[in-house]
Amino acid sequence: MSHQQHSLLYVVATPIGNLEDITFRAVKVLSSVDLVVSEHVRKTRNLLRHYGIKTKVISYREDNASRVTPRIVETLRTGGAVALVAEAGTPGVSDPGRGLVEAALNGGFRVVPVPGASAVVAALSVTGMDDPRFVFEGFLPRRSAKRRKRLEELASDRRSLVLFEAPHRVLDCLRDILTMLGDRRCLVAREMTKLHEDIVKDKVSAFIDRFSKSKPRGEFVIVCEGCGEEPVAAVTEGAMEEVRALVRSGVKKHKAARTVARRYGFKGSDLYAMMMAETRDSRKGDDT
């Protein structure tokens, strides 16, 4: 181990599927540190074995973090070097690694990123969407009511929305996206860089139809386009039809207007006023 590596925590990106998607630097770091800390020990050992690396690997998960963290910090305190890896991809994005990074920083130790594979960036790179801005939400809440509430909060965001989802929840998640965000274009990436990689861009409704007929398998990354910047006149009729549909289903007019307005970036009061004006016009028509 070189002198420059003393008392360092390396945050090392590893492949998200294809074992060849690793940097020369990552291999060098994983070979030379004193300890590798992993969310998924067996998977990490397979990766190290593939590259002939014999560094010791220990488990670091949410359920053992409080017990393991002091041991890792002690390794750093005594001059050791530690590499943190996730199950796949870049640590600290959607895994328990953030706690260890915080502990190392609080202890006054250097934390060094070793960049590489990232499912988020990989999916974004093949969307072809015009606006480069995005918001990463990771996994949405598991319960539909909470998931819909969060999606409602995101409905007027013009940035692309990046989500992770498990195969057994992806269909319900897409249904909630359709309800709360409308039938937007999305890129759905499944098993990226692996043998059965599947990356498709289509409307949310098309994916719902597809996964209703064929059981989803593998881990998913979903990238939905933002709410857009269409002129109000171009989307008003679509918005009003959604309000009408909600009202027909039993939702009160003011709540229906507010829900749809957030989705399109309108003011709820504007849609409500249009709805009431439409109601008044229809009553006048009945009187004539």
Secondary structure as GFF3:
##gff-version 3
##sequence-region A 1 288
A	DSSP	three_ten_helix	3	5	.	.	.	ID=ss1
A	DSSP	beta_strand	8	12	.	.	.	ID=ss2
A	DSSP	alpha_helix	24	32	.	.	.	ID=ss3
A	DSSP	beta_strand	35	38	.	.	.	ID=ss4
A	DSSP	alpha_helix	41	50	.	.	.	ID=ss5
A	DSSP	beta_strand	57	59	.	.	.	ID=ss6
A	DSSP	alpha_helix	65	77	.	.	.	ID=ss7
A	DSSP	beta_strand	81	85	.	.	.	ID=ss8
A	DSSP	alpha_helix	97	106	.	.	.	ID=ss9
A	DSSP	beta_strand	110	114	.	.	.	ID=ss10
A	DSSP	alpha_helix	119	125	.	.	.	ID=ss11
A	DSSP	beta_strand	134	139	.	.	.	ID=ss12
A	DSSP	alpha_helix	144	154	.	.	.	ID=ss13
A	DSSP	beta_strand	160	165	.	.	.	ID=ss14
A	DSSP	alpha_helix	170	181	.	.	.	ID=ss15
A	DSSP	beta_strand	185	190	.	.	.	ID=ss16
A	DSSP	beta_strand	198	203	.	.	.	ID=ss17
A	DSSP	alpha_helix	204	213	.	.	.	ID=ss18
A	DSSP	beta_strand	220	224	.	.	.	ID=ss19
A	DSSP	alpha_helix	232	248	.	.	.	ID=ss20
A	DSSP	alpha_helix	253	264	.	.	.	ID=ss21
A	DSSP	alpha_helix	268	287	.	.	.	ID=ss22
###
